[in-house]
Amino acid sequence: MNICVIGLGYIGLPTAAMFSHHGCNVIGVDINPKVVEALNGGNIHIEEPGLAELIQDAVNKKKFRASISPEPADVYIIAVPTPNQNDTYMSCDLTYVLEACRSIVPYLDKGNTVIVESTIAPRSTDDYIKPLFEEQGFTIGEDIFLAHCPERVLPGKILYELIYNNRIIGGITEKCTDAAANVYSIFVRGEIIKTEAKTAELSKCMENTYRDVNIALANELVKICYDLDINALDVIQMANKHPRVNIHSPGPGVGGHCLAVDPYFIYAKSPKYANLIKMARDTNNSMPQFVADLTSILVKGIESPRIAVLGVTYKGNVDDTRESPAMEVIGILQKEGYDLNIHDPHVKHPEFMELEDAVNGADLILVLADHDEFKNLDHESIAYLMRTPILFDTKNIVKPQLRSGLEIVNFGNVFTYKTKIKGELYESVR
């Protein structure tokens, strides 16, 4: 089978690698010439365990090649970004998806299958993508087969989950669904779930919305506990002892290309009814300011405080900073005039520092990403380097080390620092 994958980012590239690894001839398309050049040399541009080896092997075996333009194939898979539009509802921007669809029209032949993996708003395939191909003279379900098959993978475990996760196949017609299912059966070992496109679209959006709403509940609880002088982390731990309760982990906000984006796709389609979804988004969007305010409290009274920020990605052990709340916290603190030293072992940036340089002379360490590297730091040596040895852990991953000299603050005990608050600052955090 000859497969053309449009978009070689965090989803498209692993998908292309998986198909090539299972015997398909894959052409990967990306608009960035540097990405294309690197991939054709066997080098990847994103961080994902095991991916570099797969791509290098596929290039060596001539099963994968990158290009800046599509080529004839049996199957076209579209995996391009779908950001929020800058409108009232932050609706789904289909610009890149529709451009990708138009780009393959000259190469389409009867019997081809077109699969949209990009996360899109409910009814997008029916209302926008299907008409685009019909305007070119194709009969969907007869000439070409069109389906939405959303990705459902976790960064850091993408290659494993591509194979073993269940896969939703949503065709415009039954023949479309069967054609797409036949494509994924090449490597998917999980259940292949057949449905219609609009159901697949909403199912994917709701998977991410479910998590966003539950994280918002945890984040709201943190604010309530701060207000009432209660340890939020203890409350969560105890409540989760109930067999039917699973409160999620709080944090500095929600980021990434899914959870921070997709709930708006539902809200934009049905704003009259998606009230809880919108409130959850607002709650999670408020967390970077809340964290920044708490940070200000912890360094209050220190002359020209220096803050060491650990982690800028939206989740642990990846290099992805898309929609990262850590970046928003950093922006707020910089705007307020704080001196920041930033360290992230997964992100290359000319202004970022090594760990020792970042914490040297610092008055506060602010942990904003749950990288494994931050879980087992040598607290004693870090405390020795700092001017004021305090660490504020917004991800609840740093455990105190006995007699290390490093004071650990988190969402559980941060309320005890209210004694440092005076006047308007207290009111802003409340």
C-alpha positions in Angstrom: 0.0 0.0 0.0 1.3 3.5 -0.9 0.4 6.1 1.8 0.8 9.8 1.7 0.8 11.6 5.1 0.2 15.3 5.0 1.7 17.0 8.1 4.8 15.6 9.8 4.3 16.8 13.4 3.7 15.1 16.7 1.0 12.8 15.2 1.7 12.7 11.4 5.3 11.6 11.7 4.8 8.7 14.2 1.8 7.6 12.0 4.0 7.7 8.9 6.7 5.8 10.7 4.3 3.1 11.9 2.9 2.5 8.4 6.4 2.3 6.9 7.5 0.0 9.7 4.7 -2.4 8.7 5.6 -2.6 5.1 3.9 0.4 3.4 5.6 2.8 1.1 5.1 6.2 2.7 5.6 9.7 1.4 5.5 12.3 4.2 4.6 15.9 3.3 5.5 19.0 5.3 5.6 22.7 4.3 8.9 23.2 6.2 11.9 22.5 3.9 14.2 22.1 6.9 12.0 19.3 8.3 11.9 17.6 5.0 15.7 17.7 4.6 16.3 16.5 8.1 13.9 13.5 7.7 15.3 12.5 4.4 18.7 12.3 6.2 17.1 10.1 8.8 16.9 12.7 11.5 13.7 13.7 13.4 12.7 17.2 14.6 10.5 16.2 17.6 11.0 14.2 20.8 9.3 10.9 21.0 10.8 7.6 22.4 11.6 5.1 19.7 10.6 7.4 16.8 14.2 8.3 15.7 15.1 4.6 15.2 11.9 3.8 13.2 12.4 6.8 10.9 16.1 6.0 10.3 15.3 2.4 9.6 12.5 3.4 7.2 14.7 5.9 5.3 17.5 3.3 5.0 15.1 0.7 3.6 13.5 3.3 1.3 10.1 2.8 2.9 9.8 6.4 3.9 10.6 9.7 2.1 9.7 13.3 2.9 8.6 15.9 0.4 7.2 19.4 0.4 4.3 18.4 -1.9 2.0 15.4 -2.2 2.4 12.5 -4.7 0.1 9.8 -6.0 -0.9 7.2 -3.4 -3.6 4.7 -2.4 -4.3 6.4 0.9 -4.0 10.0 2.0 -3.8 10.8 5.7 -4.2 14.4 6.8 -2.6 15.2 10.2 -2.2 19.0 10.2 -2.9 21.5 13.1 -6.4 22.7 13.9 -6.0 25.7 16.1 -8.7 27.8 17.6 -10.0 30.7 15.6 -9.7 34.2 16.9 -13.5 34.6 17.3 -16.0 34.9 20.1 -16.2 31.1 20.7 -12.6 30.1 19.8 -14.0 27.7 17.2 -12.1 25.2 15.1 -10.0 26.7 12.4 -10.1 24.3 9.5 -7.8 26.3 7.3 -4.9 23.9 7.3 -7.2 20.8 6.9 -8.9 22.3 3.9 -5.6 23.4 2.4 -4.3 19.9 2.8 -7.4 18.5 1.1 -7.1 20.8 -1.8 -3.4 19.9 -2.2 -4.2 16.3 -2.8 -7.0 16.8 -5.3 -4.7 16.8 -8.4 -3.3 13.4 -7.3 -6.6 11.7 -6.3 -7.7 8.6 -8.3 -10.7 6.4 -8.2 -10.6 4.0 -5.3 -8.4 6.2 -3.1 -9.1 6.6 0.6 -8.8 10.0 2.3 -8.5 10.0 6.1 -8.6 13.1 8.3 -6.8 12.4 11.6 -6.7 16.1 12.7 -9.0 16.8 15.6 -12.0 18.7 14.1 -15.3 20.1 15.4 -18.4 17.9 15.1 -19.9 17.9 11.6 -16.7 19.3 9.9 -16.3 16.3 7.6 -20.0 16.4 6.5 -20.3 20.2 6.2 -16.9 21.3 4.9 -14.6 18.5 3.8 -17.1 16.3 1.9 -18.4 19.3 -0.2 -14.8 20.2 -1.1 -14.2 16.9 -2.8 -17.7 16.8 -4.3 -17.0 20.2 -5.9 -14.2 18.5 -7.7 -16.5 15.9 -9.2 -15.9 13.0 -6.8 -18.8 10.9 -5.4 -18.0 10.1 -1.8 -18.3 6.4 -1.1 -18.0 5.4 -4.7 -15.1 7.3 -6.4 -13.2 8.0 -3.2 -13.6 7.0 0.4 -13.6 9.7 3.1 -13.4 9.1 6.9 -12.4 10.9 10.1 -10.1 8.7 12.3 -8.9 10.7 15.2 -5.6 10.0 16.9 -5.9 8.9 20.6 -2.3 8.7 21.8 -0.3 10.0 24.7 3.0 11.9 24.0 5.8 9.8 25.3 3.9 6.6 24.5 2.7 7.3 21.0 4.3 4.3 19.2 2.9 1.8 21.7 -0.6 3.4 21.8 -0.8 3.7 18.0 -0.8 -0.1 18.0 -2.7 -1.1 21.1 -5.2 1.7 21.6 -8.7 1.2 20.3 -9.3 3.1 17.0 -12.4 5.0 16.0 -13.2 4.9 12.3 -15.9 7.4 11.2 -16.8 7.2 7.5 -19.2 9.3 5.5 -20.7 6.1 4.2 -20.4 2.5 5.3 -18.0 1.8 2.4 -15.9 4.7 3.6 -15.7 3.3 7.1 -14.7 -0.1 5.8 -12.0 1.3 3.5 -10.5 3.3 6.4 -10.7 0.3 8.8 -8.8 -1.8 6.2 -6.0 0.8 6.3 -5.6 0.8 10.1 -5.9 -2.9 10.3 -2.3 -3.0 8.9 -0.9 -2.3 12.4 -3.7 -1.6 14.9 -4.1 -4.4 17.5 -6.7 -2.6 19.6 -10.4 -2.7 18.8 -11.4 -1.0 15.5 -14.6 0.8 16.3 -16.7 1.6 13.2 -19.1 4.6 13.3 -20.0 7.7 11.2 -17.8 10.8 10.8 -19.8 13.2 13.0 -19.9 10.7 15.9 -16.2 10.1 15.6 -15.5 13.8 15.7 -17.6 14.5 18.8 -16.2 11.4 20.5 -12.6 12.7 20.1 -13.5 16.2 21.3 -15.3 14.8 24.3 -12.4 12.5 25.3 -10.3 15.6 25.8 -13.2 17.7 27.3 -13.8 15.0 29.9 -10.2 15.4 31.2 -10.3 19.2 30.9 -13.5 19.4 33.0 -12.1 17.1 35.7 -8.8 18.9 35.9 -10.8 22.1 36.3 -12.6 20.6 39.2 -9.3 19.8 40.9 -7.9 23.3 40.1 -11.1 24.9 41.5 -10.7 22.8 44.6 -7.1 24.2 45.1 -8.5 27.7 45.1 -11.3 26.8 47.5 -8.8 25.2 49.9 -6.5 28.2 49.7 -9.4 30.4 50.7 -10.5 28.1 53.5 -7.0 27.2 54.9 -7.2 23.5 54.0 -4.7 21.2 52.5 -6.0 20.6 48.9 -3.7 17.6 48.2 -4.9 15.9 51.4 -8.5 16.5 50.4 -7.9 14.9 47.0 -6.0 11.9 48.4 -8.7 11.2 50.9 -11.7 11.8 48.6 -10.1 9.4 46.1 -10.1 6.6 48.7 -13.8 6.4 47.8 -14.2 3.6 45.3 -16.2 5.8 42.8 -14.2 9.0 43.1 -11.2 10.0 41.0 -10.4 13.7 41.4 -7.6 14.5 38.9 -4.3 16.2 39.7 -4.3 20.0 39.9 -1.6 22.1 38.2 -0.6 25.4 36.8 -3.1 25.1 34.0 -3.9 22.9 31.0 -1.9 23.0 27.7 -1.1 21.0 24.7 -2.7 20.6 21.3 -5.8 18.8 22.7 -7.1 19.6 26.1 -6.6 23.3 25.9 -8.1 23.5 22.4 -10.7 20.9 21.6 -13.3 21.7 24.3 -13.9 25.1 22.5 -14.8 23.1 19.3 -17.8 21.7 21.1 -18.6 25.0 22.8 -18.5 26.9 19.5 -20.9 24.4 17.9 -23.5 24.5 20.8 -22.8 27.5 23.1 -26.3 27.5 24.4 -25.8 24.2 26.1 -22.0 23.8 26.6 -22.0 25.9 29.8 -20.0 23.5 32.0 -17.4 23.0 29.3 -16.9 26.7 29.0 -16.6 27.2 32.7 -14.0 24.5 32.9 -12.0 26.2 30.3 -12.2 29.5 32.1 -11.1 27.8 35.4 -8.1 26.2 33.8 -7.2 29.4 31.9 -7.1 31.2 35.3 -4.5 29.0 36.8 -1.3 30.7 35.4 -2.3 34.0 37.0 -3.1 32.2 40.2 0.3 30.5 40.2 2.0 33.8 39.4 0.2 35.5 42.3 1.3 32.8 44.7 4.8 33.1 43.4 4.8 36.8 44.2 3.7 36.0 47.7 6.5 33.5 48.3 9.2 36.1 47.3 7.5 39.0 49.0 9.9 41.0 51.1 13.0 39.8 49.2 14.9 42.6 47.5 15.3 42.0 43.8 14.2 38.4 44.0 15.5 35.9 41.4 13.3 33.0 40.4 14.5 29.7 38.8 11.8 28.2 36.6 12.0 24.5 36.0 10.1 23.2 33.0 8.3 25.1 30.2 6.5 22.2 28.4 2.8 21.5 28.8 3.5 18.0 30.2 6.4 16.0 31.5 9.1 14.3 29.5 8.2 15.9 26.2 9.6 18.9 24.3 6.1 20.3 23.3 5.4 23.8 24.5 2.1 24.3 22.6 -0.5 26.1 24.7 1.8 25.5 27.7 0.6 27.2 30.9 4.2 27.3 32.0 5.0 29.7 29.2 2.0 31.9 30.3 3.2 31.9 33.9 6.7 32.9 32.7 5.2 35.7 30.6 3.2 37.1 33.6 6.2 37.1 35.9 8.4 38.7 33.3 5.8 41.4 32.7 5.8 42.0 36.5 9.5 42.6 36.3 10.9 39.4 38.0 14.3 38.2 37.2 13.9 34.6 35.8 16.4 31.9 35.2 14.8 29.1 33.0 15.8 25.5 32.8 14.2 22.7 30.8 16.2 19.5 29.9 13.8 18.7 27.0 13.7 22.1 25.3 16.6 23.8 23.5 16.6 27.6 23.8 19.6 29.9 23.7 18.5 31.8 26.8 17.8 28.7 28.9 20.3 27.6 31.5 21.7 24.4 32.9 20.2 23.5 36.3 23.0 24.6 38.5 23.3 28.0 36.8 19.5 28.5 37.0 19.3 27.9 40.8 22.5 29.6 41.7 21.6 32.6 43.8 17.9 32.1 43.3 15.3 33.0 45.9 12.7 30.5 44.7 12.5 27.5 42.4 9.2 27.3 40.5 8.4 23.8 39.1 6.0 24.1 36.2 6.5 20.7 34.4 6.6 17.2 35.7 9.8 16.0 34.0 11.3 13.0 35.6 14.6 14.9 36.0 12.9 17.1 38.7 11.6 14.3 40.8 14.9 13.2 42.3 16.9 16.4 42.6 19.7 16.7 45.2 17.9 19.1 47.5 20.9 19.7 49.8 23.2 20.8 46.9 20.5 22.9 45.4 19.7 24.6 48.7 23.5 25.4 49.1 23.5 27.2 45.8 20.3 29.3 46.5 20.1 32.6 48.3 16.7 31.7 49.7 16.2 27.9 49.5 12.4 27.6 48.7 10.9 25.4 46.0 7.2 25.9 44.8 6.1 22.7 43.2 2.9 23.2 41.1 2.9 19.6 39.8 3.2 17.8 43.2 6.2 15.7 42.1 8.9 16.9 44.5 9.1 15.1 47.8 10.9 16.8 50.8 14.3 15.4 51.7 15.1 15.2 55.4 17.4 17.9 56.7 18.2 19.1 53.1 17.6 22.8 53.9 15.3 23.1 50.9 11.7 24.2 51.9 9.0 22.6 49.7 5.8 24.4 49.0 2.9 23.0 47.0 -0.8 23.4 46.5 -1.3 21.5 49.7 0.5 23.8 52.1 0.7 27.1 50.2 -2.2 28.5 52.3 0.2 28.6 55.3 2.2 31.3 53.6 -0.7 33.8 53.8 1.1 35.6 56.6 3.3 37.1 53.9 0.2 38.6 52.2 -0.9 42.2 52.7 -3.7 44.2 51.3 -4.5 44.0 47.6 -2.2 41.1 46.9 -4.3 38.9 49.2 -7.5 40.0 47.5 -6.1 39.3 44.0 -5.2 35.7 45.0 -8.6 35.1 46.6 
